[in-house]
Each structure stands twice: as C-alpha cells, then as structure tokens.
Amino acid sequence: MLLSIISHDYTHTFYIPMRYLLHVHQLSQIKAEFKKTLANILYFFREENNLFRHRVKTENIESKSSMITYYEYLKNILEKILVSYNTLQRLEDKPGDLEVIKKEISKIISFFQVLVNKIGTEKFESKEFLDLKFKLEDYLNNYSFDKEIQTMAALYSEDKNRLKNIRLKILESLEDGKLKDKIEHALEKV
C-alpha cells in the first residue's frame, strides 16, 4: 500500500507493507508511529524554512553593510598593531619580558600578513592602503627576529640589557621607513 503526503512545498510517498495492515490489533501502534513520523517531518520542514529565511535575511544585511564591515575590520587590525607596539614600548625589560616581546612581535607579524593579503583586493584599493601594503611587504621581507628571540630564550632571557636591546631593535624596525606613521595615517583615514 502506498501513502502520499502532500505539503505546500514537497510531496512525500511512504510505503506501508501489507503485513502491518493484516494485524488489526497493531493498527493503533502503527497510527501512533505514523503520527510521530509525520510530526518529525513537519518539524524538519519548518526548521528548514526558518533556516532559509534567516540565511536570506543575513545575506541581505551583509550585502548592504559589507563596505562598512570591511573598513571596521581593517581599523580593528590597525588598532591591534598599535596596541602591540605600545605594549612593546612600555616594557621595562624585566625577567619574563622576553615572552611578552615574542608574543607581541608574533601578533604584529601576523596582522601585517593579514593586511598584505587583504589590501589590494577590490575593497581596499585606495592609494594610502596600497602604500601601506608596500611598506608591510617590505617589513615582512627584511625583518625577522625569530632567531634572536630563540637564542635569547635559551641563554639570556634574564639579561636586562639584552632584553632592552632586542625590544628597541624591534621598535626601531617598526619606525624604519615611517611604517608606524603609515599605520597611524591609515587608521585616521579609516
């Protein structure tokens, strides 16, 4: 025996074997299971419909505010770079500061890489951003402090003078070519 259920969007066909219909005392059981199945199917379709409506609503909102979101994203990254820079600047070269230096320079390098990947796309094509991208690429190609930090971690992590030296070299590298100024200028433009 075939049973068809037609909803407003879909048609479902269920096959019910004849052996179930032969046992009259089991009919109430089959009816209850059928109701549960039907309720589950209707619930599924309602949830799918709700997800679809939410997805369409979200896509409409995202398309309307995408430029604002991209610039807020860029601004957020630039602010985080300056926060890391200021953190490095405020360190007092105490034992344990090498881990902070390592963490902050890693953040800065990661943010630079993100900006290099994002700038130059159709969202960020202005001259200021392209100049900043050039400076960031130059920094990523010419500066690396990983070896120095690894060497210091093993031998001189408690040496106040060496901590100060590596910290000042990192700050100097960020100021080289007015990179820090370009970042601040880009942040003002956003």
BELNORTA-V14109 format. One record per backbone hydrogen bond with DSSP energy under -0.5 kcal/mol. NH is the residue of the N-H (numbers start at 0). CO is the residue of the C=O. If there is no record, write none. Layout:
nh/co
NH/CO
NH/CO
//
This chain:
nh/co
2/13
4/11
6/4
6/9
11/4
13/2
15/0
15/13
16/14
19/16
20/16
20/17
21/17
22/18
23/21
25/22
26/23
29/25
30/26
31/27
32/28
33/29
34/30
35/31
36/32
37/33
38/34
39/35
40/36
41/37
42/38
43/39
44/40
45/41
46/42
47/43
48/44
49/45
50/46
51/47
52/48
53/49
54/50
55/51
56/52
57/53
58/54
59/55
60/56
61/57
62/58
63/59
64/60
68/64
69/65
70/66
71/67
72/68
73/69
74/70
75/71
76/72
77/73
78/74
79/75
80/76
81/77
82/78
83/79
84/80
85/81
86/82
87/83
88/84
89/85
90/86
90/87
95/156
96/93
98/95
99/95
100/96
101/97
102/98
103/99
104/100
105/101
106/102
107/103
108/104
109/105
110/106
111/107
112/108
113/109
114/110
115/111
116/112
117/113
118/114
119/120
119/123
120/117
123/120
129/125
130/126
131/127
132/128
133/129
134/130
135/131
136/132
137/133
138/134
139/135
140/136
141/137
142/138
148/144
149/145
150/146
151/147
152/148
153/149
154/150
155/151
156/151
158/155
159/157
162/158
163/159
164/160
165/161
166/162
167/163
168/164
169/165
170/166
171/167
172/168
173/169
174/170
175/171
177/174
178/175
179/173
181/177
182/178
183/179
184/180
185/181
186/182
187/183
188/184
189/185
//
